[in-house]
Amino acid sequence: MTYYDFLEWFKTVRFKHKNLRHVDELAIWTEIRGIIKGYLGLEYQEVPALSAEKSIRILPLDKYFSLPRGYSHFSPADRKALYKLALEYNQ
């Protein structure tokens, strides 16, 4: 899905994610695509898991919340909301 496809999809579900109202769509897209769906782990430790289970392609919630400082600039509340949105997006 491209960024523009994501924007079209997000317009249809944004009303359900009012707690992300203050977050720019591009920031949401980059967090989901770059970290939640694209994170390979420190030293690429997630690569074998992603290779073995190609259908998952999403970082587990506990690993997302335990990322080192600097990987995500969102607050814990925003991260929880972004993860919920990513699960919906992943369907």
C-alpha positions as a Markdown table, in Angstrom:
| # | Residue | x | y | z |
|---|---|---|---|---|
| 1 | Met | 0.0 | 0.0 | 0.0 |
| 2 | Thr | 1.4 | 3.4 | -1.0 |
| 3 | Tyr | 1.2 | 6.5 | 1.2 |
| 4 | Tyr | -1.6 | 7.8 | -1.0 |
| 5 | Asp | -3.5 | 4.5 | -0.6 |
| 6 | Phe | -3.0 | 4.8 | 3.2 |
| 7 | Leu | -4.4 | 8.3 | 3.2 |
| 8 | Glu | -7.5 | 7.2 | 1.4 |
| 9 | Trp | -8.0 | 4.3 | 3.8 |
| 10 | Phe | -7.2 | 6.5 | 6.8 |
| 11 | Lys | -9.9 | 9.0 | 5.8 |
| 12 | Thr | -12.4 | 6.2 | 6.2 |
| 13 | Val | -11.3 | 5.2 | 9.7 |
| 14 | Arg | -9.9 | 8.4 | 11.2 |
| 15 | Phe | -13.2 | 9.1 | 13.1 |
| 16 | Lys | -12.5 | 5.9 | 15.2 |
| 17 | His | -9.1 | 7.2 | 16.2 |
| 18 | Lys | -9.8 | 10.5 | 17.8 |
| 19 | Asn | -6.9 | 10.2 | 20.2 |
| 20 | Leu | -4.6 | 10.5 | 17.2 |
| 21 | Arg | -6.3 | 13.7 | 16.0 |
| 22 | His | -3.2 | 15.8 | 16.9 |
| 23 | Val | -0.9 | 13.5 | 14.9 |
| 24 | Asp | 0.0 | 14.3 | 11.3 |
| 25 | Glu | -0.9 | 11.6 | 8.7 |
| 26 | Leu | 2.7 | 11.4 | 7.4 |
| 27 | Ala | 4.0 | 10.8 | 11.0 |
| 28 | Ile | 1.4 | 8.0 | 11.4 |
| 29 | Trp | 2.4 | 6.4 | 8.1 |
| 30 | Thr | 6.1 | 6.5 | 8.9 |
| 31 | Glu | 5.6 | 5.0 | 12.4 |
| 32 | Ile | 3.5 | 2.2 | 11.0 |
| 33 | Arg | 5.6 | 1.4 | 7.9 |
| 34 | Gly | 9.0 | 2.2 | 9.3 |
| 35 | Ile | 8.8 | 0.8 | 12.9 |
| 36 | Ile | 5.6 | -1.2 | 13.6 |
| 37 | Lys | 5.7 | -3.1 | 10.2 |
| 38 | Gly | 9.2 | -2.5 | 9.2 |
| 39 | Tyr | 11.4 | -2.8 | 12.3 |
| 40 | Leu | 14.1 | -5.5 | 11.9 |
| 41 | Gly | 15.5 | -5.3 | 15.4 |
| 42 | Leu | 18.8 | -4.3 | 16.9 |
| 43 | Glu | 21.5 | -5.9 | 14.8 |
| 44 | Tyr | 18.6 | -7.2 | 12.6 |
| 45 | Gln | 17.6 | -9.8 | 15.2 |
| 46 | Glu | 14.0 | -9.9 | 13.9 |
| 47 | Val | 15.0 | -11.0 | 10.4 |
| 48 | Pro | 14.8 | -14.8 | 11.1 |
| 49 | Ala | 11.4 | -14.4 | 12.7 |
| 50 | Leu | 10.0 | -12.4 | 9.8 |
| 51 | Ser | 11.4 | -14.8 | 7.3 |
| 52 | Ala | 9.8 | -17.8 | 9.1 |
| 53 | Glu | 6.4 | -16.2 | 9.5 |
| 54 | Lys | 5.8 | -14.1 | 6.4 |
| 55 | Ser | 2.2 | -13.5 | 7.1 |
| 56 | Ile | 2.7 | -11.6 | 10.4 |
| 57 | Arg | 4.9 | -8.7 | 9.3 |
| 58 | Ile | 4.1 | -6.6 | 12.4 |
| 59 | Leu | 6.2 | -6.0 | 15.5 |
| 60 | Pro | 4.8 | -7.6 | 18.6 |
| 61 | Leu | 3.3 | -5.0 | 21.0 |
| 62 | Asp | 5.8 | -5.8 | 23.8 |
| 63 | Lys | 8.7 | -5.3 | 21.5 |
| 64 | Tyr | 7.3 | -2.1 | 20.2 |
| 65 | Phe | 7.0 | -0.7 | 23.7 |
| 66 | Ser | 10.4 | -1.9 | 24.7 |
| 67 | Leu | 12.3 | -0.2 | 21.8 |
| 68 | Pro | 15.2 | 2.0 | 22.9 |
| 69 | Arg | 14.6 | 5.7 | 23.3 |
| 70 | Gly | 14.9 | 7.5 | 20.1 |
| 71 | Tyr | 13.2 | 4.9 | 17.8 |
| 72 | Ser | 9.8 | 6.5 | 18.3 |
| 73 | His | 9.1 | 10.0 | 19.3 |
| 74 | Phe | 5.5 | 9.2 | 20.4 |
| 75 | Ser | 4.2 | 9.1 | 23.9 |
| 76 | Pro | 3.2 | 5.7 | 25.4 |
| 77 | Ala | -0.5 | 6.6 | 24.9 |
| 78 | Asp | 0.1 | 7.6 | 21.3 |
| 79 | Arg | 2.1 | 4.4 | 20.7 |
| 80 | Lys | -0.8 | 2.3 | 22.0 |
| 81 | Ala | -3.2 | 4.1 | 19.7 |
| 82 | Leu | -0.8 | 3.8 | 16.7 |
| 83 | Tyr | -0.4 | 0.1 | 17.4 |
| 84 | Lys | -4.2 | -0.4 | 17.4 |
| 85 | Leu | -4.4 | 1.5 | 14.1 |
| 86 | Ala | -1.6 | -0.6 | 12.7 |
| 87 | Leu | -3.4 | -3.8 | 13.5 |
| 88 | Glu | -6.5 | -2.4 | 11.8 |
| 89 | Tyr | -4.4 | -1.3 | 8.8 |
| 90 | Asn | -2.7 | -4.8 | 8.6 |
| 91 | Gln | -6.0 | -6.6 | 8.1 |
